[in-house]
Amino acid sequence: MSLIQCEKITVNIANKNVCTDLDLTIETGQVWGILGRNGVGKTTLLHTLAGLRSADSGQILLNQINIKNISRKKIAQTMGLLLQQNEESFPSSVIDTVLTGRHPHIDNWSWESSKDLQIANKALETVQMLDMANRSVDQLSGGEKQRVAIASLIAQSPQLYLLDEPNSHLDLKHQMQLLEYFSHLAKNSHTSTIMTLHDINLARQYCTHLILIFGDGKVLSGTIKELLNEKTLSELYQYPLHKIETEFGALFVSK
């Protein structure tokens, strides 16, 4: 089932062309990775898909409805976004922070229910933070804050997860657990994930599809099998193949 569609969207920022006439369909069960050099517009494209900024032309459909015609609350019931920076404006407990993920599903002027609390606690358990539920967020390390932000997103229970560099601040163990979780979720819960990544091997291991941003308006999208090849990656990173192999290890072997 299609969750989000881009129909001939063009995105520009600061006199830079991120993409031109991009057609894209994201379906349930898929995990998409966005790859490209630093500064080519990966985050900008992700924010555009989330409806935080408008495309310069074309339209984005969320469950067959133009995203411009959907309220932010309705969007948040379907789509969740993990930002690169998650700064708390005031001290709050870990559990209260995670409960903010439930707000799109709560009527105005209503309090969280016992079910909401149960969902939030389950999300904390998923990121192995349940024992820190009552700790103040401002006492956490950068990696712990990232895991709280991820727990809040999980508690939001959207159909589509948009993750901007989700591995930031996380050690290797939690990186692998995070990507395994969203990969498993897509396969078994009729959800989809789109995430910006820097590590080609992580994209190869956990993604089913890729969006490649070249920095001059050119964008390629398709399956891992179609796009993860020597010629395309050398062009994408403007870097000799043998150096890419040295940097990331053997990429072009069977999964």
Buried (B, 14 or more C-beta within 10 A) or exposed (E): EEBBBBBEBBBBBEEBBBBBEBEBEBBBBBBBBBBBBEEBBBBBBBBBBBBBEBBBEBBBBBBEEEBEEBEEEBBBBBBBBBBEEBEBEEEBBBBBBBBBBBBBBBEEEEEBEEEBBEBBBBBBBBBBBBEBBEBBBEEBEEBBBBBBBBBBBBBBBBBBBBBBBBBBBBEEEBBBBBBEBBBEBBBEEEBBBBBBBBBBEBBBBBBBBBBBBBBEBBBBBEEBEEBBEEEBBBEBBEEEBEEBBEEBEEBEEEE
